[in-house]
Amino acid sequence: MRPVTRNTLVGILVIVVLLLALGALPSYLKSGDPYYVTATPTDGTYSVENGTAVNGSVLTDRRYPYTTAALGNATADTAGSSAPYWRGPVGLKGAFTHSPFDERDALRQRYDNATVGEGVVVSHNGTFYRVAVSQSV
C-alpha cells in the first residue's frame, strides 16, 4: 500500500472516530443547574377532542423520553418529573443531543391550542397535567 493511500485511510478513520466520540460525549457533559420536565396536575376545562390537551397515550418514550417519564412519575394528586438534563458548556451539547426543550417545542408547535404559558396540557390516565421544563423538581 502506498504511503499516500495509507495516510488518507488513517485520516478518514481518525475523523470517523472523532465524529462518533463527539456524538456520544455530550451526554456526559454536565454543567450548570439541571433542567427537568415536570407534569403538574391541573384543573380546568381541557379536552383532547377539541385540541386543548395532548393525548398522552399517543406519546412514545422514544420520541418524548423526558415527557413520558414525567407523566409516568405523576399521579392525580402529585407532580412527577423526569431525569435531570444538563445543558452543557457553551451550548455544545444542545446541538448533538435530544433535550427537554426539543420536546416542549415540538409539543407546542404540534398542539398549539394545548399551550398554556411555557407549558403544554397533556391528558394521561384521565388526569390533565401541565407539562413544562423547570429547574426544580
Protein Blocks (a to p, Z undefined) as FASTA:
>chain_A
ZZklmmmmmmmmmmmmmmmmmmmmmmmpcgdjdddddddddedjddfklopaccfklpcf
klmmmlmmmmmmpcfkbccddddddebgehlmmmmmccfklmmmmmmmmmmmlpghjbcc
ddeehiacdddddfbZZ
